[in-house]
Amino acid sequence: MSVNMDELRHQVMINQFVLTAGCAADQAKQLLQAAHWQFETALSSFFQEANIPSHHHQMRVLELEADESPHIFVDVDEAGFNLTNVRRHGRNIIGHQATVDVPGQRGGNITMCAAICGNGVLSHIPIIGPYNTQRLLKFLETLYKDLIPENERGLVRNDLPMYVIVWDNVSFHHSNTVREWFVAHPRFLMEFLPPYSPFLYPTEEFFSAWRWKVYDHRPHDQLSLLGAMDAGCEDITADCCRGWLRHAKIYFPLLHCKGGYQV
């Protein structure tokens, strides 16, 4: 029995390591075995071998938090969805067969771009197809109007908050057009998350919870799916967002001043 429990515990650790580091299960198992199943030691080894300069993100965040002007961090990410992702099982009354309506076709891919911060879910826009530079600019304009009151637009003062857009390194986030947009909106800054660091992405946890909220609305066609994706965002509370942001920050003490991780 104890052997089976140890195997189960090790498998859980491997799964958690894969989710945290974004590596393959075989590599996770090798690192954990070499570290005698000490999770943080194995995590340290992984990032030291990968030589990922994650320390820059930590130092930048701490620097902005200590700045005289208030800085509000806004995490932005995109996630795809289609009708094959909805629930395809039902519950039955005792003595009766379970029946449930399911979509007959897959439908087109729909991408949700959403922004979260400590105050909860901010702008969220689902579109048919993938996001690109032009669609991202429209999202940023919506986010700007949602965050900056009309009487403050164009003003830059020490008493007015700055908004730091934190996102991943997808190619169109680095485009010149997007950089020009930030230059034209001086109260918005952008900060890129380090690669291979999903544990620093609070939006990963947001979208994981959001998918279950979408399932609960039982979309059956593309129009109802669009509505369910919006409604799923509305169901996410500010407390949940603050919890995901705190969870990402617990990894900051592990960041080494020269890159990689220390225990």
N, C-alpha and C positions, 0 to 999 in steps of 0.2 A: 504493500500500500504506500509506504514511504517513497519507494522508487517511482511509482506512478505520480505521486504528488510532486516530486522533484522534477520529473519530466514536464509536468504541466506548468510548474513555476518557470522552468527554463524557456518553454515555448512562449509563455506570456511575456517574458523579458525580451525574447527575440522579436516578437511582434511590436513591442513598445519601442525597441531600438530602431527597427525599420521605420516606424512612424516618426520618430524623433530625428534621426539622422538622414533619412531618405535614401538609405543604401539597400543592397540586396540582402535577402534573408541569410544566404550562405555566409556572406561577409560579416553580418551581425553575429552569427553563431560563432565564427572563428574568433572574433574580437572578444566576445563575452567569455569564451572558454579560456583564452589567453589571460584574461583579467580575473579568472576564477569566479566568474559570474558577478563581478562588482560593476554595476551599471555605469556609474560615473567614471570609473577608471577606463572602461572600454570606450565610453564616449570621448574621453580626453584623447585616447590613442587614435581614434578615428579622425578627429579634426586636426591633430598634429600631423598625421600622415598626409591628409588632404591639403594641409597648408592653406587653410581658408582664412583670409584676413577679416574675420568677423569683428575684431576689436574696434574697427573704425565705426561701425554702427553704434556700438555701445558708447564710445567716447562722444560721438556726435549727439546722441540723445541726451546724455548727461550734460553736455555743454549747452544745448538749447534750453534744457530745463533750468539751468542756473542763470540764464540770461535775464537781463533786467526786464525786457518785454515778455509778457506771457506768451507761451507757445503751446498750442493745442495740437496733439498728434492725431492725424486722421489716417487710418489704414484703408487702403483701396485695393480691391482685387476683382477678378472676373471668374465666373464659373459657368459651365455649360449644363444644359438639361434638355431632355426630350421625353416623349411619352413612354418610352420603354423603361424609364426610371420610376414609374409610379408603381404602387402596390398591386400585385396580381394574385392576391389570396384574400379570402373572406372568412368570416366567423359564422358558425351555424348554431341554430337553436337545437337543443337536444332532441334527437329524433327526426331532424330535418336536414336536408342536404344544404351545404354552404354554397351560396351563389354570390357572384360579384361581377359588376360590369367592368370590363377592361377595354382599353383602346384597341381598335382593330389594326391600326397602323402606327408606325414609329413616329411619324411627323418630322418636321424639320428641327434642327438644333436651335435652341434658344439660349442666349448668353445673358447672364445677369452681371452687371457691374454694380458694386455696392461699396459704400464708405461707412466705416464705424469709428466711433471714438468713445470716450468715457461717458458721454451723454446718451449713447445708444446708437441705433442705426440712423444714418443721415440719408443722403440721396441714394436711390436704388432704381436702376433703369434696365428692364429686360428688353432685348432686341432679338429679332430673328436673324440667325447667322452669327459669325464671330465679331468681336470688337476689333477695330483698327484705329489708326491715328485720328481720322476725322470723327469717328463715333466717340472716341475718348475725349476729344476736345469739346464735343457737345455735352458729355457727362460732366466735365470740369466746369463748364459754364453754368450748368444747373447747380452743381455743388457750390460754386461761388455765390450764386444768387440765394441759395438756401442758408449760407453761413454769414454772409456780409449784408447787413441792413442797407437799404438803398441810400440812406443819408450818410453812410460811412464809406461808400465805394469811391475809390480814388484817394482816400486819406491814409496816411502812414504816420502813426504817432506811437510813442512808447507805451501809452496807456491802452492802446488797442491790441487785441490778440493777433498773433501770427499763427497761421495754420500750416502745419508740416504734413505734406502728403507722403505717406510711407507706403511703398509698393515694391514689387519684385522687378526682376531685370528683363522682362519680356521686351523684345526689340522696339516696339512702337512707343514704349515709355521713354526711350532714349532718343527719339526722333527730334530733329531740329525744330519742327513745328511745335512740338510739345514744350521744348525748352523756351522757345519764343513766347509761348503763352504764359509761362511762369515769369518771364521778364516783364511782360505787360501787366501782370497782377502781383505787385511786390509784396502783398501780404500773404502770398502763398509760396511756400518753399517745397522742395521735394527731396526725399531721402530714400536711397535704394537699400533694400535688405540684402544681406550677404547671400551668396548662392549656397545651396545644400544646407539650409538652416530652417526647415519647416517649423521647428519649435519656436522660432522668433516671429512666426506669422499668426497673429490672432485671428486673421480672416480664415485660416484653415479650419479653426474650431467653429467660427461663425457659419461657414458654408456647410459644415457637417451637420450642425443643429438645424440650419435652415432647410436642408433637404427633407428632413423628417417633418418639418412644418408644412412643406409643399405636399408631401404624401397625405397628410391629414386632410387636405382640402379636396382630395380625390379628383384631380383634373382628368377629363376624358377626351378633350380635343385641344387644338393649339390655342384657341381663344381662352378656354378655361384654364389652361396651363399658364398663360401669361398672367391671368388674374391670381392664380394660386401662388406664383412666384412673388408677386407684389405682396400678397397677404401674408406669406411666410415671413417676409422681412418685418412686417408690422407686428408679428407675433413675438419677435425677439426683443427681450427687455433690456433696459440700460444696465441692470445688475449683471446680466449675462455678459455683456460687452466688457464691463469693468473687470469681471473675473477672468476673461480671456486675455485682456491686456496685462493684468497682474501675473498671470501664468507665464506669459512670454518673458516678463522681466525677471523671473526667478532664475533664468539662465545667465543673466548678466555677470554675476560674480564668478562664473566659470570662464569668462572670456580673458584670454591671456593678452598682455600688453604687446606681444610681438606676433599675435595671430595664433590660431589654434585654441586649445582649452587647457585649463589646469584644474586639478581637483583640490 
